[in-house]
């Protein structure tokens, strides 16, 4: 079988781990002998390599994958050109070492089209390298907390770094604590406080800050970071007070309807909220040098940007109101975002219309429906529910909104309140958002014309003022029917128009195209 697999071509590969097979294999004293089944398939779906591994680590699966280029060359096949994986960031370096052909004739492209995140003017990075410096700065934070009203809270961004051996996967104790607060980033190297027993003995003032529930620590997975730091201090089996005050950005982003789930990375939040790219150099992020006595400039920049990003995202969230459902008590004029039925994607922005008639385009306006004014469209091809339209056929937003703004009937469950669409989320200068959808203006609306039938629009002179006056014929009442619905809408509109507005009666001339 191995010989047959080795003889197959593999210009494209995909690999992954499976944990179902190992669950039904025999166990020794109740312990599974293998942790995963690693499989690699070629671009034809044929199995190229299959290995039982004790863990998901690269050390267990990469040696087997590294044999594939050797057998491909042995049997005269072309080298591997592309590999599909579900963890590009984690597997990239190891796969490139095992398959050097992946680097051949490849031009790197930027990871993002957004500008890189940088500390804005006025921010500074301060390294607290001594116990005196740490105690002084932490005491200042506690003094500021005492100045807050009773029960009030102080908010700081927090991030941790620790050394990791890329080859073995072994990691050490927390070696750097980063705080961001009011235009300052504080880098606190704590590897120097490692005792003979391997645990950290942090300065007393730093422990007070970490244990304070009123000092909220902002970050992504910050609760797990506090637990890791607590364990690294040797408090896991003691009666010491836990480190408290975690404030997760993930659930906040979900509440703001920025993401579909609360588990989101700091890099993704930086792109979504700040419209910036957060650089994550793998050689810096995963390194054994985080416990060095002196950090490199790359490490300090990496740590400072991470904790600043958390602070900036929190500040951006605090400037916009909480997202909530649209209820019958939601006042007119409230800004809303129109969500897709599946996936919760924002397809349009607008506000609740001031006037809510009993009927809109011959469709009843009920407790579960509301008339909204759409001011901008983000997904022109989105199909509006058929039951909300007089045609009873799903129609795209671009067809309904030939000109912005326009009114339409929506289900309340498809709407969420939000800030004004033009309100900036970035607390510093951000790239301008893409312009809202604006349909091309044409002199005639041709969507209902038979595309197979040629239409002669006539000479341009027919639209001139010297055209014969046929207004009396055009406005004749013969063959006309009473439009009760139109009359009702006209009466409703008249109630909204101020009596102070003077209306000048003038002749209206139109040209109708059609059959």
N, C-alpha and C positions, 0 to 999 in steps of 0.2 A: 504493500500500500504506500509506504514512504517513497519507494522508487517511482511508482506511478504519479504521485503528487509532484515529485521533483521534476518530472519530465514535462510538466505543463507550463505554458507561457503565463506571464503575469505582468503585463504592462501597467495594469491597475490593480491595486490591492485594497481590501477593507479588512479591518481586524477589530475584535471586541472580546470581552470576557463574558462567559455565561456561568451562572451559579446554580442552575436547576439540576444539571447532571451530577454535580458533586454532592448534592443533597440526598441522592438516592444510592450513592456508592457505599460500600461497606465502611464501617467505622471501627476504630480501635479504642476500646474502653470508652465508647460513646463520643469519641472525638473524630471528626472528619479527617481523613488522610490528605485530602487536597482541598484547596479553597476555591478554585475556579478552573474552568476549562477555557483556554485561550484558543481562538480559531481565526485563521486568516484565509480569505477567499480571493480568487482573481476576478478579473472583470467579466468573466463568463459565469460566475457563481460557483465555480469549482473549488473544492477545498484544496488549499495550498499548504497549510500547516495547521496541526492541531496538537496542543500540548496541555497536559494537566499541570497546574501550577499551585504552589502552596499559598501564594498571595497575588495581589494585582500589581505588585511592584515590577518596575522595568527589568530588574535583575533576573526575574523569573521567566519573562516572556521574550525579551529582546535577543538573548543568545540563539533561540530557535528561529526568530525572524531573520537574524543576520546570516543564516545559512541559505536563505532564498536567493540572494544575488549570486552566490557561488554556484548553485545548481543551474540558475538561468544561463550563466556564462558557459557552464560545462556543456549544456545541451543546445547551445547556439541561439538562445532566445534573446529578445531585446530586453534591456534593463527596465526596472520599475520606473515609471514616470510620475505616478500619482498614488497616494495612499489616503484613504478615507478613514477618519477616526472621530470619535465623539468627544475627544479631549485634545483639541489642536494645540492649545497653549502648553499643556503638560507633556504631550508626546512629541512635539516638534523636534526638540534637540536630540532625543534618543533615536527617533526614526531617521533623522538625517545622518547620524553616525552609523546606523546599521545599513542604510541605503544611500550611499554617496551620490547615486545618480539623481536623487531628488534635487540636488543643488546645481545640476548641469543646466546651463542656458536658462537660468531663472533670474528674473529681475524683480527684486523686492518692491513692493508698493506700500504706501503709507497705510498704517493700520486704521486710520480714520481720516475723513476729509475735514474734520473739525480742527480748529486751532488747539495747540497744546495748552493744558492748564498751567497757569503760572501765578505766583503770589502777586497780588496787586500792589500798586504803590502805597506806601504807608505801613505795610506789614514787614515784620522783621523776625528772624529766627534766632533764638537764644538757647545756648547749650548750658544746662545746669549740671556742671561736672563735679561739684563738691556737695557735701552734706549741708554746709552753711547756705549755699545758693538754693538748694532744694527747699530747706526749711523756710528761708526768707520768702520765696515765691509762693509756697503753699500757705504760709501764714497770711500773706496778702490776700489770697483767695478766700480764706476763712473770714478775714476782716470784711471783705466785700459781701460775703454771705450774711454776716451779722447786720449789715446795712440794709438788707432786703427786708421787706415787710414780713411780719410773722406768718410762717407757713409758705413764704415765697421760695423760689428755687433759683439756683444759679446754673447756667448751662455752659458746658465746655465740651469740645470735641476731643476724643481719645482714640489712640491706636497703639498697638503693640507690635514689636518685631522680636524675632528669636532666630538663632542660627539653625540651618537645616543642611544636612549633607545630601547633596543631590544623588550621589551614587548609592548610598545605603538607605536613605530615607530617614535616618536617625536625626532627631531634633533636640536642641538643648533648652535650657531655661530661658524665660523672658529676659532679654538683655537691653531693650530700649522701650521707654514709655514716652509717648508724644501727646502733648496737650495743645489745643488751639483755643485762644480766648482773646477777644477784643484786640485784633490786629497784631497778635503775637503768637508765635509757635514756640513751645518749650520742648526741647529734646533732653530727656533724662536718661543717661546710661545707668543701668542698674546692675550690670554684670559685676561691677566692682563690689557689690554687697553680697556676693555669693559666699556662704560660710563653708566650713570644712565638711559639714554634713551634706552639702550640695544644695541647700535651700537658701532663699534670699532673705536677708534681714534689712527691710527697707526703713528709711528714716521715719520717725514717728509722725511728723506733720504730713508726709505723703500718705501714710496709712489712714490718718484722720480724713483726708480728702477722699480716698478710695472707699471708705466706709460710710461716708455721709450720703443719706438718701436725698438730701436737698440739693446736692451738687450732682446734676444730671450729666451723665457721660454719654455723649452722642457718638454714634458710629454704626457700622454695619457688622453684625454678629458681635457687638460689643459685650453682650452678656456672656458669651463664650470666652471672650478675652479676659473678662474679669474673673471668671471661674478658673481659667488657666493660670492667671497671675496669683490667685488665692492658693491654688495647689502648689505652685512653685515656691510660695512662701512657707510651705509646710503646715498650712492650717487645715488641711482636709480632714484630719483625724483629731481635731482639737475643738475647743469651745469658743474659739475666736470669732468675733463678729464677722459676717460675710461682707464682701465688697458689694456695694449696692449702688442704685441710681442709674442703671442702664436705660438708655433711650434709643431704641432701634429705628434706623431710618427706613428699613424695608417696609414695616407695617405702615409707617407714615406715608410712604409713596403709594402703597395700595389704597389707603384711605383717600388720597388725593386723586385716585384713579389714574395714576401714571403707569402702573404695572398691573398685571393680572394676578400676581402672587407676591407674597411678602419676602420671599427668598430671592434677592436681587443683589448683584455685586456692586461695589462702590464705583467701579469703572462704568457700568451701565447707567447708574444713577447720575454720574457726572455728565454723561452724554445727554441723558434725557432732560435733566433739570438745568444744568449750567451751560449746555451746548458747548462743552469742551471735551477734549480727549485727555484722559489721565494716563500718562506713560507708565508702563509696567515692564521694565527691563528685567527679564528672567534671571540674568546673571547677578542682578542686584537683589531682587526679591527673594530668590532662593539661594542663599549663600551661607557659608560657615563663618563669615567675617562680621556678623552682627554683634558678636561679643568682643570684638577687638577694642583695646583701650582707646584708640583714636579712630573714629569713623571717617570714611572717605567723603569727599564732597558729593559724589553720586549718591551715597547712602543717606546723607543728611537731606539732600534735595528730595529723594524718594520719600523719606519719612515725613518731611514737612508738607509736601504736596498731598499725601494721603490724608493727613489729619486736617489740613486746610480744606480739602474737598468736602469732608464730612461737615465741617463748620459752615461752609458756604451753602451746601445743600439744605441744611437745617434752617439757615437764615432765609433761603428762598422759599421754603415751605411756610415759614412763619408770616410771609407777606401776602399769602393768598388764603382765602377763606376755605373752610373745610368743604369737601365735596359731599353732597347729600342727594337723596331722592327728591323728585318734584312731586309735591302733594297738592291736593286741592287748596290748601292754605298758602301755598307759595305765591308771593305777590307778583303782579304783572311787572314787567321790566327786569325781572331777575335773569341774569346771564345763565345760559345753559349750554351744555355740550350734548349733541345728538349722537348716541352710541349705536353701534351695529348690533344686530340681534345675536350674533355668534362672535365670541372673542372679545367683546367689549371695546372695540376699536372706535375712536372718535372719528366720525365721518363728517360732522358739520358743527358750526358754532352759531349761536344766536341768542334770542331772549324771548321770554313769554310775552305774547302779544297783549297790548292794552285792552283790546276789545275781544271778548269771548262770546260769539253769537251762539244761538242754539243749534245752528247748522252752518257747516262750512263746505262749500261745493257739493251740496245735497247730501252730505254725510253728517250724522248727528254728533254734536260735541257733548260727550258724556263725562262722568266722573273719572273715567280712566283715560280720557282723551283731552288734549289741550292744543290750542292754536298757538304756534310759535312763529316768530319772524327769523328766518335764516339770514345771517349776515356774511358768512363765509363757508365755503365747502372745502373739505380736505380730501374726500374720496368721491369724485364726481360720478363714478360708475356704480355707487351703492344703490341697490334697489329698495325703494320704499314699499312698505306693506301694501298689498292689494286692497285690503279691507278699509284702508284710509283714503282711497282714491275713488272718485266718481266712476272711473273707467273699470274699476275692480280688476286691474291688471298691474303687476309690479312695474314700476317706472323708475328710471335712474334719476338721481338728484340733478344731474346736469340738464336733463330734459325738463324737469319741473322748474328749475331755476335758471331760465334763459337770461334773466337780469337779476342782480342782487341789489338790495335785499328783496326777499319774497316771503309770503306767508304759506304755511302748510299745516296740516293736521298731523299730530304725533300721538303715540301712546306714551303715557306718563312713565311707564317702566323703561322706556328707551332713553329717558332724559336724566341728566344729572346737573345739579347746580355747579357753577364754577365761577372763577374770576373773569373779568373782561378779557376777551381773547387777545387784545393787544397789550395786556399787562405783562411786563417783562418778568421772567422767572429768575434771570441771572442777576446777582447783586453787583456785578461789575459789567463793564461793556461786553455785550455778547453779539455774535454775528446776527444780522437781521434774519428773521424767520422768512420762509418762502412766502411770496405773495399769495393771498387767497385766490381761489378759483374765480376767474372772470371769463364768462363765455364770450365768444367772438360775436360782435354785433353786426347783424346783416339787415338790409332794408326790408327783407321779407322773411317770414317764418315758413320755411319750406318743408318742415318735418312731416306734414300731413299730405303732401303732394305725392302722387304716384310717380315713383322714380322712373318707371318705364315710359311715362308720357312726357313728351317735350312740351315745355311751357314757354310761350313767347311773351316776354315782358314788355315788348313794344319798344318804340324809340324813346330816347330820353326826353324828347320834347313833350311827350304825353304828360309828364309830371310838372310841366311849367304852368305858370299862372294864366297863360292864354288858352288853357284847355276849356272847351265849352262847359258852361255851368249846367250841371245835371243834378244839382242838390235837391231840387224839388222831386225829381223822380227817385233819387236814392232814398229820400226820407218819406216816401209815400207809405201810407198805412195799409195798402192792399197786401194780402197774403201774409200779414203780420199776425202773431199770436201774443196773447198776454203772458208776460214773463213774471210770474208771482215771485219766484226766487230772486230775480234781479231787482224787483221792486223792494223786497224786504232788505236786501243788502244796501240799496240806495238810501232807504229810510234810516238804517243803522248808521251809515256813513254821515248822513246829515246831522244826526245827533252829536257826532264828534266834532263837527266843524263849528267854529265859533261864529256867532252871529255878527261879530265885528268885521268879519272878512267880507269885502265887497267882491262880488262876482260879476265880471263883465260878460255880457251875452255876445257871443261871436259865432260866425258861421263856421261849421266844421265840415271839411271836405275830405273824403277818403277814397281810396281806390281798393277794391276787393279783387283778389286773384283767386280763381277757383272755378268750379263748374257746378 
